[in-house]
């Protein structure tokens, strides 16, 4: 067999194997949570993107079976002019195919015309940064907070090795840290391990507060909890996190989360 034929056959076989794997749901009820960060680059298009998310993108994603789509704008912790979009997927197939399926949706293409047909010199956004998270077993799905005034806080915990990152994930799951959150006023939206994106190895989670004062009170209650003090003293969980990014954001009025 010629080398080019061998390479072609190998790539085809690999694609078939990947396609088979992608078609499989997660199996244990754990969602894949996709985070998209739209960079608007200060080009005055935030209003255009708000209309796009509300009238075109979210309805189209719902038609594709992706429910509870969240959209939020950072208040602090993110210096960029951006939107964060949360997409909970029931399978890797959903994550891997929604873009091509979206572009086959004529209703979407019509509603999204101002964005998808934006002129070269006036784009609606400069780029989209994507992360893929696999939800933790103790918080297997994105949880919808009560509607009304709410403030999201997303935190990224980076580790210096995959082993240490897994220890921190163990601390949240088997160690009981997620339950300590729940018992002490910190309400989860999601917890996930980053399995694709620029911050690996890391985990990402989001909690919800009513407002800034409520955020301070919630973290104060958590820090004072005896269960947290006992957990943080365990030697197996020492030195698992090298840096933390904390982003506070306000959900859009049309956000489904």
N, C-alpha and C positions, 0 to 999 in steps of 0.2 A: 504494500500500500504506500502511495506517495505521501510525503509529509503533509502537504496541504489537505489531502483527503483525510488523513488520520486526525489532523487538528479539527477539521470540520465535523467529523463524526464524533469526536470527543466533546466538542462544544454543544452539539445537538443533544448528546446523551446527558450532559450536565444540565442543560436547560430543561429537559424532560423530568429529570430527578427533582430539580428545584420546583417546577410546576406542580409535581405531585405533592411535595412537602407544603407548598404554599396553600394548596387547597384544603389542608387539614385545619380544623378549628383548634383552639388552644387546648380543649379537652377537659380542663379542670375548672372551667368557668372564668378563667382570668382573661380579661380583655387586653388588647394591645392599644395603647393610648398614643396617638400621634399628636405632636405639638408642632404647629407651623408658626413661624415668626415672620410676618410680612414687614419688610423694611420699606418705609415710605420715603426715606431720605429727605424729609422736610420739603417735599415738592407740592404741598398744598392739596394733596389728594385724599386726605383722611375722610372727608365727606363722601367722596366717590366710593371709597372702599366700604364705608359704613352701609351705604345703599346697596352695594354689591353683596356684602355678606347677608344683609337682611332680606333682600328681594330675590337674589339669584342663587348664591352659594348654599346657604343653609337649606332652603327648600329642595334644591337639587340633591344635596347629600342625604336628606331625609328620604327622598324617593329611592335612593340607592341603598337604603337600609341602614345608614349611619345616623343614629338618633342621638339626641342630647349633645348637639354641637355648641361649644362654648366660644365666645369671642370676648376679649378683654384688652384694655389699654393700660400699660404700666403707669403708675403714679410716681414710684421711685425705685431705684435699684437697677434700672435699665436706662442708659443715657440716650439710646436711640429713639427715633420717631417711629413707633412700630405698633402692630397689633399681634396678639397671641391668639391662635385658634386651636381649640382642643377637639380632636376627633376620636371617639372611642370605637374601636373595631372589634367585632366578635371573632375575627379570624385574620390570619396573614393574607388570605386571598382578598379580603375586603381592602386591606391596606395596599396591596400590590396592584389592584385593578381599578381603583376608583377614578384615577385621572383619565384613563382612556375611556371609561364608561361615561364620565362627565361630558367629555367632548362629543359624545354621540347623542346627548340630550338636547334636542332642538329648543325646548322651552328654556333650558338654562342658557343656551347660546344667545337667545333673543334677549332675555332679561339681563345678561351679563355683557351686553354689547359694548358699553362704555369702557369696560375693563379689558375684555378679550380683544377688542379692536382698537385699543388706545394707540395713538400715533407714536412713531418712533421717538420723537423728541418730547413727548409728554406722557410717559408711562404712568400707570396707576400705582406701581410700586417698583422699587429697584431690584429686589430679589426676595426669594422665600428661603428661609432656613428651616430644615426639617429635622425633628428628633422622633425616634420610635422607642416607646417604653413598654415593658411587659409588667402588668400590674402585679403587685405583691399578693401572696395567697391570703393574707389577713385583711386585705382590702382589694378584692379581686375585680371590682368594677368601679367605674367612675360613679360617685355618689352625688345626687342632685341636692344642693342646699335649698332651704326654704327661700321663696322669692321675697322681694323687698330689698331694703338697703343691705348691701353686702360688699365685703372687701376680700379679694383673694390674695393669698400670700403663697408664692411658689418658691421653693428652696431647692437648690442644687448642691448635693454633697459629693465632692470629688475625693477619690482615694488614690494612693500612690501605687496600688497594685490591685489586680482582680481579686486576689485572696482577701485583702483587707476590705474591699468593697462588699464582698459576700458576707463578711463578718458583720458589717454594719446592717446589711439587709436582714441577717439572722437576728440582730438586736431588735429590729422593728417587728419581725414576725415571731419567731420562737421566744425571743427575749421579752416580748410583751409591750414594747414601746408604743405600738399603735393603740393598744388598749388603754395604756396610760394617757395617751392623747385624748381618747374618747371620754375617759373618766374625769378629765380635768379641763374641760371647756374647749379643747382644740378639736374642731370638727373636720374630718378629712373630706377632701374632694377626690383625690387619688394619691396613690403611692406606686411608683414604678421604677424598675431598673432600666437604665438607658442601654438598649441593645443595638442602636444605630444612631450616630450623631457625633458632634464635635467634642463632647465632654466626657468620653469614656476613659476609665471606668468611673461610673457615677450612678447615683440614684436621684430621682426627682420626686418631690411630693408637693401637694397643694392643700392648704387648709383655708377655712373661710371664717371671717369675722363680720360683725355688723358695721364697725367703723374703726377708726384709729384708736380710740380710747378702749374699745372692746378688745382690740388686738393686744394692747398692753396688759389688760386685766387677764386675758386668757393665758398669755405666756407666763405671767406672774404666778398664776394658779398652778401651771404645769411645773415650773421650776421649784415650787415649794412642796410638791407632792412627795411624800415619803417613798412611794414606789419608784419614782424617777431617781431619787437620790440613791437608793439601793442599787438600781440597775446600772447607773453610770459609774459606780465604783467597781464593777466586775472587771477583772484584769483582761479577760478575753476580748473585751470591747474597746480597750485602750488603743489610741493611735490608729484609728480606722479612717479618719476623715482629715484630709490635708487642707481643704478650703471649702468655703460655703458662699454661695451667691444667694441673696435674698431679694426677691422682686415682688413688690406689692402692686396689685393692679385692680382696676375697677371694671366689672363686666358691663358690656353694652346693654342697653335697655331691651334689645331683641335677643340677647343671648339665651340659649336654652339651658344653660348651666348657671 
